């Protein structure tokens, strides 16, 4: 799943360099659809300190890092956790 499908054009339409404030003013009203709810771009970018992004990729990565727990899917899930006692898990595979 691509988390920012609903606002992906925001990053490509923006001219760079751009500041956090520039992105919020231009795109803060957009809603990001997340696995466990939604947030506005203003909510997400508002968690960041003021920064200047030189590229679209820098801005996108900063936004990914600021998404709340609504964007993580199952909280606490890890496919690397050991199998609990009394449960049968998949057979171990050695590469």
N, C-alpha and C positions, 0 to 999 in steps of 0.2 A: 504494500500500500504506500502510495506517495502522500505524505501528510499534507503537503501544501498544494495539492491539485487545485483547490478552490481559489488560490491566490498566487499561483505560479507566475502568471503574467505580470504581477506586481514587480517581480525582480527583473524581468527582461525589459519591461517598459520604462523603468527608472533610468535616468542618466547618471553616470558615475564620474567622479566620486560623489557620494551622497552621505549625509549624516543620519544618525538615528532619528533626529527630529524631522529631517526631510522625508524620510520614509513614513513616519507616523502621520505627518500632515497630509501627505499625498495619498496614503493607502490605509490609514488607521481604521477606517470604517468597514473594511473588508472582513468577512468572517471566515475563519479557518475551521473546517470540519475535521474533528479529531476522533479517535476511536471511542472516547468516553465523554463526548460532549463537543462544545465548540468554544472558541475564543476569538476576539477581534485582534487584528494586527496591532492595534494600539495597546491592547492588554499585554501581548507577547513582547513587543519591542519596548514597552514601558518598563520592563524589568531590567533592561540593559542600561549601562552607563552611556553617556554621549560618546559616540565614536564615528569616525569617518571610514566608509567602506569604499575601496578603490574599484572593486569588481562586483558583479552580480553574485558570484560564488561566495565572496566574503559576507555579503549581506544575508544570503540564504543560510549559511552555516551559523551565523550569529542568531538568526531567528530560530533555527532548530534548537540551539542550546538554551533558548529562553522559554520554550513551551512548557506549560505546567504538567502535572501528573495526568491530566486528561489525555495527553498525547502518548502515553507509554503503553497502552494496552493493559495487560494483566499486571497489576502492581505486585512486585516481589517475585515474579515468575523468572525462572532460569532453567534452561534445558540442560544445564551443567550441574544442577544439584544432585547429590547422591540419592539413591532410591531409599525410601523410608523402610525401617525394619518391618518385616511382615508383608511387604509388597513385592510383586514380581515386576521387574522392569525389562527393558530390552536386553538382549545378550550383548556383552561387551565386545567391541570390535577393535582390533589393534591394527594400526596402519603401519 
